[in-house]
């Protein structure tokens, strides 16, 4: 919960359709922040009190800038299987990899005037991939206030309701580790301590 000294902030979230995405939404809403889920298909997430959804494509800089406008920070979970779509005019599939997402986020956030990004992925698993290494080099040279968050993906899709109900079980909560990671990420959003650094959250 927020106290009198804690401002209410606005956070955009890419990758909400994952266990960690749901846990982050539970944590953000429990602290009375405004959570805006950016989706390519608005009907893919059920409406809930205190939660807004906006259309957006994390691989397109213009779409990113429109989706994150007015936000205090952006959270991007690169845990989902980003599948290429075919352009209706050219018939070609656009590039849909980690490098393209980072490039679009950097350009889109700069255009929207948002200077805080938390990029979440299972980096030990992917960081040796050429496009990931190139993206991290590009990010390192950018003045954006970024933080990398190393968090494993469970590959599941727990609902917001399931996680909110589990939180009341204390030590018996089967998702306590997941929610601890989400709380640590939101702590970093509220009080940045790791600008231009990488945080490790392991199970």
N, CA, C and O of each residue as an XYZ file, in Angstrom:
812
protein
N       0.835     -1.196      0.000
C       0.000      0.000      0.000
C       0.873      1.250      0.000
O       1.974      1.254      0.550
N       0.366      2.304     -0.622
C       1.084      3.556     -0.614
C       0.947      4.228      0.735
O      -0.087      4.124      1.396
N       2.013      4.926      1.140
C       1.881      5.772      2.306
C       1.821      7.218      1.855
O       1.831      7.489      0.654
N       1.760      8.149      2.788
C       1.559      9.549      2.441
C       2.702     10.106      1.609
O       2.512     11.064      0.859
N       3.921      9.501      1.734
C       5.073     10.026      1.024
C       5.291      9.376     -0.335
O       6.144      9.827     -1.099
N       4.545      8.338     -0.648
C       4.769      7.601     -1.890
C       3.846      8.106     -2.989
O       2.626      8.016     -2.854
N       4.405      8.639     -4.079
C       3.548      9.139     -5.158
C       2.912      7.999     -5.944
O       3.470      6.905     -6.033
N       1.769      8.261     -6.497
C       1.140      7.286     -7.383
C       1.742      7.463     -8.765
O       1.758      8.566     -9.311
N       2.234      6.375     -9.320
C       2.952      6.443    -10.584
C       2.226      5.651    -11.658
O       1.365      4.820    -11.367
N       2.591      5.926    -12.913
C       1.990      5.249    -14.052
C       3.045      4.390    -14.731
O       4.112      4.872    -15.113
N       2.724      3.102    -14.875
C       3.671      2.173    -15.477
C       3.023      1.430    -16.640
O       1.921      0.898    -16.507
N       3.710      1.396    -17.777
C       3.258      0.597    -18.915
C       3.964     -0.751    -18.866
O       5.152     -0.827    -18.553
N       3.233     -1.809    -19.176
C       3.772     -3.171    -19.103
C       3.559     -3.906    -20.418
O       2.427     -4.086    -20.868
N       4.665     -4.328    -21.028
C       4.624     -5.255    -22.158
C       4.901     -6.660    -21.621
O       5.787     -6.848    -20.788
N       4.147     -7.636    -22.098
C       4.367     -9.010    -21.660
C       3.545     -9.382    -20.448
O       3.967    -10.208    -19.640
N       2.374     -8.781    -20.312
C       1.532     -9.052    -19.140
C       1.012    -10.479    -19.121
O       0.664    -10.992    -18.058
N       0.952    -11.129    -20.272
C       0.356    -12.460    -20.354
C       1.392    -13.537    -20.023
O       1.769    -14.349    -20.869
N       1.835    -13.516    -18.777
C       2.803    -14.471    -18.255
C       2.630    -14.489    -16.749
O       1.987    -13.603    -16.186
N       3.203    -15.501    -16.086
C       3.116    -15.557    -14.627
C       3.699    -14.304    -13.983
O       3.076    -13.705    -13.106
N       4.895    -13.909    -14.418
C       5.523    -12.732    -13.827
C       4.760    -11.468    -14.181
O       4.681    -10.548    -13.368
N       4.194    -11.408    -15.390
C       3.381    -10.257    -15.763
C       2.187    -10.106    -14.844
O       1.888     -9.000    -14.392
N       1.500    -11.205    -14.561
C       0.361    -11.160    -13.641
C       0.810    -10.754    -12.244
O       0.141     -9.963    -11.580
N       1.951    -11.299    -11.792
C       2.460    -10.965    -10.460
C       2.815     -9.490    -10.363
O       2.579     -8.860     -9.332
N       3.380     -8.937    -11.429
C       3.694     -7.502    -11.441
C       2.435     -6.657    -11.379
O       2.407     -5.642    -10.683
N       1.398     -7.056    -12.090
C       0.145     -6.310    -12.046
C      -0.463     -6.353    -10.649
O      -0.947     -5.334    -10.155
N      -0.445     -7.514    -10.008
C      -0.956     -7.618     -8.640
C      -0.185     -6.673     -7.720
O      -0.782     -5.968     -6.906
N       1.124     -6.661     -7.849
C       1.960     -5.825     -6.981
C       1.738     -4.337     -7.254
O       1.608     -3.546     -6.320
N       1.696     -3.958     -8.518
C       1.474     -2.552     -8.868
C       0.124     -2.062     -8.355
O       0.032     -0.986     -7.764
N      -0.913     -2.849     -8.581
C      -2.249     -2.440     -8.167
C      -2.387     -2.435     -6.648
O      -3.095     -1.592     -6.097
N      -1.712     -3.375     -5.958
C      -1.794     -3.400     -4.500
C      -1.134     -2.173     -3.889
O      -1.473     -1.765     -2.778
N      -0.186     -1.583     -4.621
C       0.468     -0.356     -4.151
C      -0.208      0.895     -4.695
O       0.283      2.009     -4.513
N      -1.333      0.699     -5.360
C      -2.184      1.773     -5.859
C      -1.535      2.588     -6.974
O      -1.841      3.767     -7.152
N      -0.637      1.948     -7.722
C      -0.101      2.593     -8.911
C      -1.053      2.352    -10.076
O      -1.935      1.497    -10.001
N      -0.871      3.101    -11.135
C      -1.679      2.905    -12.336
C      -0.916      1.985    -13.285
O       0.199      2.301    -13.702
N      -1.513      0.862    -13.619
C      -0.889     -0.110    -14.507
C      -1.594     -0.081    -15.858
O      -2.816     -0.207    -15.941
N      -0.810      0.085    -16.899
C      -1.339      0.113    -18.256
C      -0.697     -1.025    -19.037
O       0.509     -1.014    -19.281
N      -1.491     -1.992    -19.423
C      -0.999     -3.139    -20.183
C      -1.049     -2.792    -21.661
O      -2.095     -2.398    -22.177
N       0.083     -2.938    -22.342
C       0.154     -2.644    -23.778
C       0.115     -3.969    -24.525
O       0.986     -4.821    -24.347
N      -0.909     -4.135    -25.368
C      -1.177     -5.404    -26.048
C      -1.390     -5.186    -27.531
O      -1.805     -4.106    -27.951
N      -1.108     -6.206    -28.326
C      -1.451     -6.103    -29.746
C      -2.912     -6.473    -29.980
O      -3.475     -6.142    -31.024
N      -3.529     -7.155    -29.018
C      -4.943     -7.529    -29.106
C      -5.613     -7.221    -27.778
O      -5.415     -7.934    -26.794
N      -6.407     -6.157    -27.751
C      -6.986     -5.686    -26.489
C      -7.904     -6.715    -25.841
O      -8.008     -6.750    -24.615
N      -8.564     -7.545    -26.621
C      -9.501     -8.520    -26.067
C      -8.812     -9.731    -25.442
O      -9.481    -10.613    -24.902
N      -7.470     -9.782    -25.511
C      -6.762    -10.941    -24.981
C      -6.574    -10.888    -23.470
O      -6.091    -11.853    -22.877
N      -6.948     -9.781    -22.837
C      -6.839     -9.663    -21.385
C      -8.150     -9.118    -20.842
O      -8.635     -8.083    -21.299
N      -8.724     -9.813    -19.865
C     -10.011     -9.400    -19.304
C      -9.872     -8.084    -18.551
O      -8.852     -7.821    -17.914
N     -10.908     -7.265    -18.634
C     -10.909     -5.978    -17.937
C     -11.003     -6.197    -16.429
O     -11.705     -7.094    -15.962
N     -10.294     -5.373    -15.686
C     -10.293     -5.442    -14.219
C     -10.254     -4.039    -13.659
O      -9.712     -3.138    -14.299
N     -10.816     -3.828    -12.474
C     -10.766     -2.502    -11.857
C      -9.321     -2.049    -11.635
O      -8.484     -2.819    -11.163
N      -9.048     -0.816    -11.974
C      -7.734     -0.248    -11.753
C      -6.710     -0.592    -12.815
O      -5.552     -0.188    -12.711
N      -7.120     -1.335    -13.839
C      -6.187     -1.765    -14.877
C      -6.675     -1.267    -16.234
O      -7.832     -1.468    -16.603
N      -5.779     -0.617    -16.970
C      -6.118     -0.138    -18.309
C      -5.319     -0.912    -19.346
O      -4.236     -1.420    -19.060
N      -5.856     -0.993    -20.528
C      -5.173     -1.648    -21.641
C      -5.121     -0.693    -22.825
O      -6.078      0.029    -23.105
N      -3.981     -0.705    -23.514
C      -3.803      0.116    -24.708
C      -3.229     -0.772    -25.808
O      -2.488     -1.713    -25.524
N      -3.570     -0.473    -27.071
C      -2.970     -1.248    -28.159
C      -1.524     -0.837    -28.360
O      -1.162      0.320    -28.147
N      -0.701     -1.789    -28.771
C       0.685     -1.441    -29.032
C       1.503     -2.631    -29.491
O       1.225     -3.775    -29.130
N       2.514     -2.344    -30.290
C       3.418     -3.355    -30.830
C       4.828     -3.036    -30.334
O       5.372     -1.994    -30.702
N       5.442     -3.897    -29.509
C       6.763     -3.584    -28.957
C       7.890     -3.604    -29.981
O       9.032     -3.293    -29.641
N       7.594     -3.960    -31.219
C       8.616     -4.001    -32.253
C       8.541     -2.810    -33.206
O       9.315     -2.727    -34.160
N       7.612     -1.889    -32.952
C       7.422     -0.729    -33.817
C       7.620      0.547    -33.008
O       6.847      0.796    -32.082
N       8.634      1.373    -33.322
C       8.923      2.563    -32.514
C       7.748      3.527    -32.382
O       7.506      4.061    -31.299
N       7.015      3.755    -33.471
C       5.875      4.669    -33.400
C       4.794      4.116    -32.487
O       4.224      4.852    -31.682
N       4.508      2.826    -32.604
C       3.513      2.197    -31.740
C       3.947      2.259    -30.282
O       3.129      2.517    -29.399
N       5.243      2.021    -30.024
C       5.750      2.114    -28.660
C       5.539      3.525    -28.112
O       5.058      3.692    -26.992
N       5.897      4.530    -28.895
C       5.765      5.912    -28.415
C       4.325      6.256    -28.071
O       4.071      6.975    -27.104
N       3.383      5.749    -28.854
C       1.966      6.015    -28.584
C       1.487      5.224    -27.372
O       0.672      5.719    -26.593
N       1.977      4.015    -27.208
C       1.531      3.160    -26.112
C       2.041      3.599    -24.751
O       1.378      3.373    -23.740
N       3.232      4.234    -24.713
C       3.845      4.581    -23.423
C       3.752      6.065    -23.111
O       4.260      6.501    -22.079
N       3.129      6.842    -23.958
C       3.030      8.291    -23.725
C       2.383      8.575    -22.366
O       1.344      8.006    -22.031
N       3.004      9.450    -21.600
C       2.460      9.825    -20.302
C       2.839      8.914    -19.164
O       2.429      9.156    -18.028
N       3.620      7.858    -19.430
C       4.017      6.924    -18.387
C       5.259      7.419    -17.637
O       6.067      8.172    -18.182
N       5.396      6.988    -16.391
C       6.604      7.279    -15.621
C       7.708      6.280    -15.919
O       8.888      6.607    -15.787
N       7.348      5.080    -16.315
C       8.335      4.055    -16.642
C       7.664      2.972    -17.469
O       6.439      2.861    -17.508
N       8.496      2.177    -18.127
C       8.019      1.080    -18.960
C       8.696     -0.205    -18.507
O       9.903     -0.234    -18.267
N       7.905     -1.268    -18.393
C       8.417     -2.595    -18.057
C       8.171     -3.488    -19.268
O       7.054     -3.558    -19.780
N       9.210     -4.163    -19.717
C       9.052     -5.089    -20.844
C       9.555     -6.461    -20.453
O      10.733     -6.628    -20.136
N       8.665     -7.452    -20.472
C       9.029     -8.842    -20.205
C       9.267     -9.536    -21.535
O       8.344     -9.707    -22.331
N      10.500     -9.931    -21.768
C      10.788    -10.643    -23.003
C      10.781    -12.139    -22.728
O      11.773    -12.834    -22.942
N       9.630    -12.620    -22.244
C       9.465    -14.037    -21.937
C       8.503    -14.712    -22.904
O       8.464    -15.939    -22.993
N       7.742    -13.926    -23.615
C       6.711    -14.498    -24.471
C       7.294    -14.901    -25.824
O       8.299    -14.332    -26.249
N       6.682    -15.873    -26.510
C       7.165    -16.265    -27.841
C       6.722    -15.235    -28.876
O       5.603    -15.300    -29.385
N       7.597    -14.294    -29.182
C       7.231    -13.237    -30.136
C       7.164    -13.838    -31.534
O       8.195    -14.076    -32.162
N       5.977    -14.078    -32.008
C       5.805    -14.725    -33.298
C       5.659    -13.685    -34.395
O       4.935    -12.705    -34.222
N       6.342    -13.883    -35.533
C       6.251    -12.897    -36.616
C       4.878    -12.914    -37.262
O       4.239    -13.959    -37.376
N       4.439    -11.743    -37.680
C       3.194    -11.643    -38.434
C       3.549    -11.221    -39.858
O       4.600    -10.622    -40.086
N       2.697    -11.523    -40.790
C       2.965    -11.213    -42.191
C       2.303     -9.905    -42.589
O       1.114     -9.700    -42.344
N       3.076     -9.028    -43.199
C       2.542     -7.753    -43.662
C       1.544     -8.002    -44.784
O       1.827     -8.732    -45.734
N       0.360     -7.379    -44.660
C      -0.710     -7.636    -45.623
C      -0.369     -7.124    -47.018
O      -0.877     -7.651    -48.008
N       0.489     -6.101    -47.111
C       0.825     -5.511    -48.409
C       2.018     -6.213    -49.047
O       1.946     -6.662    -50.191
N       3.122     -6.305    -48.293
C       4.352     -6.863    -48.862
C       4.401     -8.382    -48.808
O       5.107     -9.010    -49.597
N       3.644     -8.983    -47.869
C       3.710    -10.426    -47.696
C       4.940    -10.891    -46.964
O       5.171    -12.095    -46.844
N       5.754     -9.942    -46.459
C       6.974    -10.291    -45.752
C       6.745    -10.291    -44.246
O       5.858     -9.602    -43.743
N       7.552    -11.070    -43.535
C       7.485    -11.118    -42.081
C       8.513    -10.159    -41.494
O       9.702    -10.291    -41.784
N       8.087     -9.192    -40.673
C       9.042     -8.266    -40.083
C       9.925     -8.960    -39.051
O       9.567    -10.001    -38.501
N      11.095     -8.355    -38.801
C      11.995     -8.916    -37.806
C      11.352     -8.808    -36.426
O      10.839     -7.752    -36.054
N      11.384     -9.915    -35.662
C      10.719     -9.950    -34.360
C      11.642    -10.565    -33.315
O      11.251    -11.501    -32.617
N      12.857    -10.048    -33.202
C      13.766    -10.619    -32.233
C      14.084     -9.604    -31.132
O      13.555     -8.492    -31.127
N      14.941     -9.996    -30.216
C      15.274     -9.170    -29.064
C      15.884     -7.834    -29.502
O      15.558     -6.789    -28.939
N      16.757     -7.866    -30.494
C      17.392     -6.631    -30.964
C      16.347     -5.658    -31.487
O      16.396     -4.468    -31.174
N      15.408     -6.151    -32.276
C      14.379     -5.282    -32.841
C      13.503     -4.688    -31.737
O      13.100     -3.529    -31.820
N      13.209     -5.483    -30.702
C      12.399     -4.973    -29.595
C      13.138     -3.874    -28.842
O      12.549     -2.839    -28.531
N      14.423     -4.081    -28.544
C      15.197     -3.071    -27.824
C      15.305     -1.796    -28.648
O      15.155     -0.698    -28.111
N      15.560     -1.925    -29.932
C      15.665     -0.755    -30.807
C      14.355      0.029    -30.823
O      14.364      1.257    -30.734
N      13.230     -0.679    -30.935
C      11.927     -0.016    -30.947
C      11.634      0.660    -29.612
O      11.095      1.766    -29.583
N      11.986      0.001    -28.501
C      11.763      0.588    -27.184
C      12.602      1.853    -27.001
O      12.094      2.864    -26.515
N      13.865      1.808    -27.380
C      14.725      2.979    -27.225
C      14.199      4.165    -28.031
O      14.122      5.284    -27.523
N      13.844      3.917    -29.270
C      13.342      4.998    -30.120
C      11.968      5.472    -29.668
O      11.695      6.672    -29.653
N      11.100      4.527    -29.297
C       9.747      4.887    -28.888
C       9.712      5.648    -27.587
O       8.987      6.635    -27.466
N      10.498      5.201    -26.592
C      10.527      5.906    -25.306
C      11.113      7.296    -25.463
O      10.632      8.247    -24.846
N      12.145      7.424    -26.281
C      12.737      8.740    -26.507
C      11.728      9.688    -27.147
O      11.628     10.854    -26.764
N      10.989      9.182    -28.118
C       9.982     10.002    -28.801
C       8.869     10.425    -27.840
O       8.346     11.535    -27.946
N       8.501      9.533    -26.893
C       7.410      9.819    -25.955
C       7.885     10.618    -24.737
O       7.063     11.064    -23.936
N       9.186     10.802    -24.590
C       9.703     11.529    -23.443
C       9.700     10.718    -22.161
O       9.667     11.286    -21.069
N       9.734      9.399    -22.278
C       9.801      8.509    -21.111
C      11.254      8.053    -20.970
O      11.837      7.553    -21.932
N      11.847      8.220    -19.777
C      13.283      7.936    -19.654
C      13.628      6.783    -18.723
O      14.779      6.656    -18.306
N      12.648      5.934    -18.385
C      12.917      4.816    -17.469
C      12.395      3.519    -18.075
O      11.224      3.426    -18.444
N      13.279      2.505    -18.178
C      12.922      1.221    -18.762
C      13.478      0.095    -17.905
O      14.659      0.093    -17.556
N      12.619     -0.864    -17.567
C      13.057     -2.121    -16.964
C      12.837     -3.216    -17.995
O      11.707     -3.473    -18.412
N      13.918     -3.855    -18.399
C      13.861     -4.905    -19.408
C      14.130     -6.230    -18.713
O      15.209     -6.445    -18.161
N      13.134     -7.122    -18.743
C      13.176     -8.368    -17.980
C      13.288     -9.550    -18.932
O      12.523     -9.668    -19.889
N      14.255    -10.426    -18.656
C      14.419    -11.640    -19.466
C      15.253    -12.642    -18.678
O      15.845    -12.299    -17.654
N      15.296    -13.868    -19.156
C      16.160    -14.885    -18.574
C      17.514    -14.757    -19.284
O      17.864    -15.568    -20.141
N      18.261    -13.720    -18.905
C      19.464    -13.362    -19.643
C      20.525    -14.458    -19.699
O      21.153    -14.616    -20.746
N      20.763    -15.229    -18.622
C      21.769    -16.298    -18.743
C      21.450    -17.293    -19.860
O      22.352    -17.923    -20.413
N      20.170    -17.431    -20.187
C      19.761    -18.365    -21.236
C      19.938    -17.777    -22.628
O      20.215    -18.512    -23.576
N      19.780    -16.457    -22.768
C      19.742    -15.856    -24.107
C      20.903    -14.932    -24.426
O      21.071    -14.566    -25.590
N      21.718    -14.534    -23.445
C      22.665    -13.448    -23.679
C      23.780    -13.793    -24.664
O      24.438    -12.884    -25.168
N      24.015    -15.071    -24.957
C      25.037    -15.440    -25.932
C      24.522    -15.387    -27.365
O      25.306    -15.511    -28.306
N      23.222    -15.205    -27.544
C      22.675    -15.095    -28.895
C      23.157    -13.786    -29.523
O      23.138    -12.752    -28.855
N      23.586    -13.801    -30.776
C      24.164    -12.600    -31.400
C      23.272    -11.375    -31.332
O      23.753    -10.276    -31.053
N      21.968    -11.546    -31.586
C      21.096    -10.370    -31.574
C      20.902     -9.814    -30.172
O      20.684     -8.614    -30.002
N      20.980    -10.691    -29.156
C      20.855    -10.224    -27.773
C      22.112     -9.461    -27.359
O      22.023     -8.391    -26.758
N      23.287    -10.016    -27.683
C      24.539     -9.332    -27.366
C      24.600     -7.970    -28.047
O      25.042     -6.996    -27.438
N      24.161     -7.890    -29.306
C      24.161     -6.618    -30.029
C      23.185     -5.630    -29.398
O      23.474     -4.437    -29.302
N      22.033     -6.131    -28.970
C      21.035     -5.257    -28.343
C      21.547     -4.694    -27.025
O      21.340     -3.518    -26.726
N      22.215     -5.532    -26.236
C      22.736     -5.077    -24.951
C      23.853     -4.053    -25.142
O      23.990     -3.140    -24.327
N      24.644     -4.183    -26.188
C      25.652     -3.180    -26.501
C      24.999     -1.855    -26.888
O      25.443     -0.782    -26.479
N      23.947     -1.955    -27.677
C      23.206     -0.745    -28.080
C      22.587     -0.065    -26.859
O      22.612      1.160    -26.739
N      22.038     -0.867    -25.967
C      21.417     -0.333    -24.756
C      22.459      0.330    -23.853
O      22.210      1.398    -23.293
N      23.612     -0.297    -23.715
C      24.652      0.220    -22.823
C      25.120      1.609    -23.236
O      25.533      2.402    -22.391
N      25.057      1.908    -24.534
C      25.521      3.195    -25.031
C      24.431      4.262    -25.029
O      24.677      5.395    -25.445
N      23.233      3.917    -24.567
C      22.100      4.842    -24.629
C      21.904      5.543    -23.286
O      22.044      4.914    -22.237
N      21.578      6.847    -23.305
C      21.409      7.586    -22.044
C      20.125      7.277    -21.277
O      19.960      7.733    -20.146
N      19.226      6.520    -21.869
C      17.999      6.135    -21.174
C      18.328      5.515    -19.820
O      19.316      4.792    -19.695
N      17.508      5.793    -18.805
C      17.717      5.222    -17.469
C      17.141      3.798    -17.456
O      15.987      3.582    -17.086
N      17.964      2.846    -17.864
C      17.515      1.464    -18.000
C      18.073      0.607    -16.869
O      19.102      0.915    -16.269
N      17.357     -0.477    -16.605
C      17.806     -1.526    -15.696
C      17.439     -2.865    -16.315
O      16.308     -3.056    -16.762
N      18.381     -3.783    -16.343
C      18.101     -5.144    -16.784
C      17.723     -5.983    -15.579
O      18.355     -5.887    -14.527
N      16.703     -6.799    -15.726
C      16.263     -7.670    -14.641
C      16.353     -9.107    -15.133
O      15.668     -9.500    -16.078
N      17.200     -9.876    -14.484
C      17.398    -11.271    -14.837
C      16.434    -12.116    -14.006
O      16.651    -12.328    -12.813
N      15.373    -12.594    -14.644
C      14.361    -13.385    -13.944
C      13.960    -14.556    -14.828
O      13.670    -14.356    -16.008
N      13.936    -15.755    -14.300
C      13.566    -16.915    -15.118
C      12.092    -16.892    -15.463
O      11.271    -16.353    -14.721
N      11.771    -17.480    -16.590
C      10.378    -17.595    -17.003
C       9.857    -18.986    -16.682
O      10.480    -19.991    -17.025
N       8.706    -19.031    -16.021
C       8.103    -20.330    -15.711
C       7.329    -20.883    -16.894
O       7.034    -22.076    -16.961
N       7.001    -19.988    -17.832
C       6.256    -20.413    -19.008
C       4.773    -20.591    -18.763
O       4.038    -20.977    -19.672
N       4.315    -20.312    -17.534
C       2.906    -20.484    -17.208
C       2.113    -19.204    -17.367
O       2.636    -18.173    -17.791
N       0.854    -19.291    -17.024
C      -0.011    -18.119    -17.111
C      -0.977    -18.133    -15.932
O      -2.149    -18.479    -16.080
N      -0.475    -17.757    -14.768
C      -1.335    -17.625    -13.593
C      -2.164    -16.353    -13.728
O      -1.682    -15.336    -14.227
N      -3.395    -16.420    -13.285
C      -4.261    -15.250    -13.376
C      -3.970    -14.278    -12.244
O      -3.376    -14.640    -11.229
N      -4.400    -13.041    -12.438
C      -4.263    -12.029    -11.396
C      -5.036    -12.458    -10.154
O      -4.565    -12.276     -9.032
N      -6.228    -13.029    -10.356
C      -7.049    -13.455     -9.217
C      -6.368    -14.562     -8.422
O      -6.394    -14.549     -7.191
N      -5.758    -15.522     -9.120
C      -5.088    -16.630     -8.432
C      -3.917    -16.125     -7.603
O      -3.720    -16.573     -6.473
N      -3.143    -15.203     -8.146
C      -1.993    -14.681     -7.419
C      -2.417    -13.798     -6.251
O      -1.815    -13.847     -5.179
N      -3.453    -12.992     -6.460
C      -3.929    -12.137     -5.372
C      -4.462    -12.990     -4.221
O      -4.246    -12.662     -3.055
N      -5.156    -14.082     -4.543
C      -5.662    -14.962     -3.496
C      -4.550    -15.706     -2.779
O      -4.624    -15.924     -1.570
N      -3.511    -16.099     -3.525
C      -2.399    -16.840     -2.926
C      -1.604    -15.968     -1.966
O      -1.034    -16.471     -0.998
N      -1.562    -14.661     -2.227
C      -0.758    -13.759     -1.401
C      -1.227    -13.740      0.050
O      -0.444    -13.425      0.946
N      -2.498    -14.073      0.294
C      -3.038    -14.042      1.649
C      -2.690    -15.296      2.458
O      -3.036    -15.385      3.635
N      -2.010    -16.262      1.837
C      -1.725    -17.539      2.504
C      -0.395    -17.556      3.247
O      -0.055    -18.555      3.881
N       0.366    -16.455      3.177
C       1.621    -16.370      3.908
C       2.617    -17.427      3.466
O       2.875    -17.578      2.272
N       3.187    -18.170      4.432
C       4.195    -19.174      4.133
C       3.649    -20.324      3.280
O       4.412    -21.033      2.624
N       2.340    -20.501      3.294
C       1.731    -21.566      2.502
C       1.481    -21.161      1.049
O       0.979    -21.960      0.259
N       1.824    -19.947      0.703
C       1.618    -19.445     -0.647
C       2.549    -20.169     -1.622
O       3.767    -20.033     -1.506
N       2.019    -20.926     -2.572
C       2.888    -21.662     -3.502
C       3.603    -20.754     -4.501
O       4.532    -21.195     -5.178
N       3.184    -19.500     -4.601
C       3.769    -18.571     -5.564
C       4.567    -17.472     -4.863
O       4.768    -16.388     -5.411
N       5.012    -17.768     -3.656
C       5.686    -16.738     -2.851
C       6.965    -16.226     -3.529
O       7.237    -15.026     -3.488
N       7.745    -17.105     -4.147
C       8.983    -16.691     -4.801
C       8.695    -15.779     -5.991
O       9.369    -14.768     -6.184
N       7.698    -16.140     -6.779
C       7.310    -15.317     -7.921
C       6.888    -13.928     -7.461
O       7.271    -12.926     -8.066
N       6.102    -13.869     -6.394
C       5.620    -12.578     -5.908
C       6.728    -11.782     -5.239
O       6.682    -10.552     -5.221
N       7.734    -12.476     -4.683
C       8.890    -11.774     -4.130
C       9.671    -11.073     -5.245
O      10.135     -9.945     -5.076
N       9.808    -11.753     -6.382
C      10.486    -11.151     -7.532
C       9.720     -9.925     -8.012
O      10.312     -8.877     -8.271
N       8.392    -10.060     -8.130
C       7.572     -8.931     -8.574
C       7.702     -7.750     -7.619
O       7.792     -6.602     -8.055
N       7.711     -8.031     -6.317
C       7.847     -6.953     -5.329
C       9.199     -6.265     -5.464
O       9.285     -5.042     -5.350
N      10.255     -7.036     -5.706
C      11.575     -6.448     -5.878
C      11.656     -5.568     -7.107
O      12.321     -4.532     -7.089
N      10.980     -5.973     -8.184
C      10.961     -5.168     -9.404
C      10.220     -3.857     -9.169
O      10.681     -2.801     -9.603
N       9.084     -3.913     -8.493
C       8.329     -2.691     -8.224
C       9.093     -1.789     -7.243
O       9.023     -0.565     -7.351
N       9.818     -2.379     -6.295
C      10.680     -1.580     -5.419
C      11.680     -0.770     -6.247
O      11.918      0.406     -5.970
N      12.254     -1.403     -7.253
C      13.228     -0.713     -8.110
C      12.566      0.401     -8.904
O      13.188      1.433     -9.157
N      11.319      0.209     -9.298
C      10.593      1.263    -10.003
C      10.331      2.461     -9.090
O      10.493      3.611     -9.497
N       9.928      2.177     -7.864
C       9.603      3.253     -6.927
C      10.837      4.007     -6.458
O      10.811      5.231     -6.331
N      11.915      3.280     -6.201
C      13.149      3.886     -5.682
C      14.337      3.308     -6.443
O      14.976      2.368     -5.970
N      14.639      3.860     -7.616
C      15.703      3.289     -8.458
C      17.050      3.233     -7.747
O      17.544      4.239     -7.238
N      17.631      2.039     -7.724
C      18.950      1.826     -7.120
C      19.934      1.202     -8.106
O      21.118      1.065     -7.796
N      19.457      0.823     -9.284
C      20.301      0.069    -10.215
C      20.205      0.627    -11.633
O      19.972     -0.122    -12.581
N      20.384      1.939    -11.779
C      20.382      2.546    -13.107
C      21.622      2.071    -13.865
O      22.733      2.089    -13.335
N      21.413      1.646    -15.114
C      22.492      1.135    -15.975
C      23.184     -0.070    -15.341
O      24.395     -0.249    -15.472
N      22.398     -0.886    -14.657
C      22.922     -2.099    -14.041
C      21.973     -3.259    -14.309
O      20.901     -3.097    -14.893
N      22.404     -4.432    -13.863
C      21.607     -5.657    -14.039
C      21.319     -6.261    -12.662
O      22.225     -6.439    -11.848
N      20.056     -6.568    -12.418
C      19.624     -7.189    -11.179
C      19.376     -8.671    -11.446
O      18.849     -9.036    -12.497
N      19.753     -9.516    -10.502
C      19.553    -10.954    -10.650
C      18.459    -11.422     -9.681
O      18.586    -11.253     -8.468
N      17.407    -11.999    -10.212
C      16.379    -12.643     -9.406
C      16.338    -14.101     -9.845
O      15.904    -14.403    -10.956
N      16.781    -14.990     -8.994
C      16.774    -16.408     -9.339
C      15.895    -17.171     -8.368
O      15.735    -16.775     -7.213
N      15.325    -18.272     -8.845
C      14.465    -19.081     -8.012
C      15.233    -19.914     -6.996
O      14.628    -20.652     -6.219
